[in-house]
């Protein structure tokens, strides 16, 4: 692939709650946003909601979204639209309110498109160069939302770890938007999938840019049940591979040890080798080591046993059949019934006492939703756990028969 504007360049700045909007403007200009995004066409802001509940470092921050809108409008990008995708474990309509995204988009009169609504047409996409895995995962065709084609896209991820990809960032932010509800079928080949999705983006978007928020950053079993850290850092780039590589390096991971970064670098979709990345703005060598750790949850351990472990032969039955809701229920139970009320809520309350927590609280009506274990989720989770127990019994029976052969 030929070079694109900003390839291998990542802008990094330290920031504060008092200066963050001005810092975002400076950062985006340092990263060459005007060279990366053509003017005169619609620019989509791909908002990340990894949890319908606000949790530090989990989802796009309101100041990140506001700063992007202010900067783009000041630079002459008048036609902006927020982009939301659906997910089987997150209610987007609740999430955009609890994370204060809706307050920002309403305040700036930025309309939003919700890719789960039926009026959006999903069209079969034929790549210009062969896919690594998507055509094998979806032999009947790879379908993407037509509404994204021809738009600039600005990704708004945060700096955090992830149970399946070690870290998540700009490349992973396309996952929900480009693929529909059966995207979980790709989890066993998630690294190659992210490379295929970046290829699609470079074919359908006139311009691609990412603004990454590390004011709060998260390590542990991301993207939800994390430990938050105040890091006061912002990143921006037109190179989705390079910005993820710099984020990985800040967190303490070797970028080229992460398959999705290494494979994208090898396919020349961006620059993943830190030795070839030009960092402008803040010298990240000044940072004390973050030493982040990627960890698993109960639910992710079960999924990995299916994707890569002893339950691999049952993958299609467990994850591509009417039985699949068990995994969604297990995730909901763990995060919404157990983890948040008993662990996460205390961490959120502590975060609200920090300068960034107070900044978050200041948006909208000044309130922060701290949910308990909702009865609806408990009932759904109970059904899911019952199904999980039945499936576990089936799996043990299958394994015992196999061992006797």
Residue, then its C-alpha position, 0 to 999 in steps of 0.5 A: x500500500x502506498x504511503x498516506x499523510x501522517x504515516x508513522x507519525x504520532x502526536x503525544x501531549x501531557x494535559x490537565x482538566x483545565x487545558x484539555x480542550x486547547x491541548x486537543x486542538x494543538x495535538x490534532x494539528x500536530x498530528x496533521x489532521x488537515x492533511x489526513x482528512x479531506x474537507x467538504x465531506x461528512x466526517x464521522x466521529x466513531x464514539x467508543x462505548x465499552x460499557x453503558x456504565x461510566x468507568x474510568x478509561x473504559x469509553x470515549x471521554x466527554x472532553x475527548x469528544x468535545x475537543x474533537x468537535x471543537x477542533x474539527x469545526x474550527x478547522x472547517x469540518x462543518x459536516x460532523x456526525x457521531x457514529x454509534x454501534x450496537x453490542x450484545x452486552x452494552x445498551x448504547x442508548x443508556x451508555x451515551x447518556x451515562x458516559x455524557x456523550x449525548x450531552x456533548x453531541x446535543x450541545x454542539x448540534x452534532x447528529x448521531x447515526x446508530x448502526x443497529x437501526x434497521x434503516x441502515x443498509x448492510x452491503x456485501x463488501x468485496x476487498x481490493x486485496x484478499x482478506x486474511x480471515x474474514x471471508x473464511x469466517x463469513x463464507x456467505x459474504x462480509x457485510x458492512x454498513x453502507x452509511x460509513x462508505x465515503x465518510x472520513x472517520x475519526x476514532x475516539x478510543x482510550x488507552x487500556x488493556x483488553x482480554x483478547x488483544x492485550x491492548x485495545x485502541x484505534x484499530x479495535x475501535x472499528x470492530x463494532x462499527x464495521x461488523x454486525x452482531x455476529x462479530x463474536x464469530x471472529x474472536x478466535x482470529x481477532x488479530x487477523x480480523x483487525x488487520x482485515x478491518x483496517x484494510x477495509x477502512x483504508x479502502x472505503x474512507x477518504x481519510x482516517x484519524x484517531x484521537x486517543x484519551x489517556x487522561x485515565x488509563x486502565x490495566x487488568x481485565x479490560x475493557x471493563x473490569x480494570x484498575x484506573x490510573x491517572x496518566x494525563x496523556x493524549x495521543x493522535x495520529x492518522x496512522x492507526x497502527x502507529x498510535x496503537x503501537x505507541x499506546x502499547x509501548x506506554x503501557x509496557x508492552x512490546x508493540x511487535x509482540x501483539x499480532x494485530x500490530x505486527x501483521x498490520x505493519x507487515x502488510x504496510x497498513x501502518x507503522x508498528x515498529x517503534x524504531x520507525x515511528x516519529x513522535x512529536x510533542x511530548x517525549x514519552x521517554x520521560x514517562x515513568x514505566x507504567x508496567x500495565x498487566x493484561x488479565x482475564x475475567x471468568x467470562x474471558x477464560x471460558x471464551x478462550x477455552x472455546x477459541x483456543x483450548x479444549x472446547x475448540x471442537x464445540x466452537x460452532x455449537x457454542x458460539x454460532x448457534x441458538x445457544x450463543x446467549x449463554x456467553x452474553x449472559x455470563x458477561x452481564x452477570x460478571x460485570x453488572x451483577x457481581x463486579x461493578x456493585x461489589x468492586x467497581x463502584x468503590x473504584x468509581x467513587x474514588x475516581x470521582x474525587x480526582x480532578x478528572x473525575x470532577x471534570x467528568x461530573x461537571x458535564x451535563x446535569x452534574x450527576x453520575x449514574x452509579x448503578x446497582x445490580x438491576x433486577x432485569x440483569x439478575x434475571x437474565x444472568x440467572x437464565x444464562x448461568x442455567x444455560x451455562x451449567x447445562x452446556x458445561x455438563x454437555x462439554x464434560x460429557x463430550x470430553x469424557x467420551x473423547x478420552x475413552x476413545 
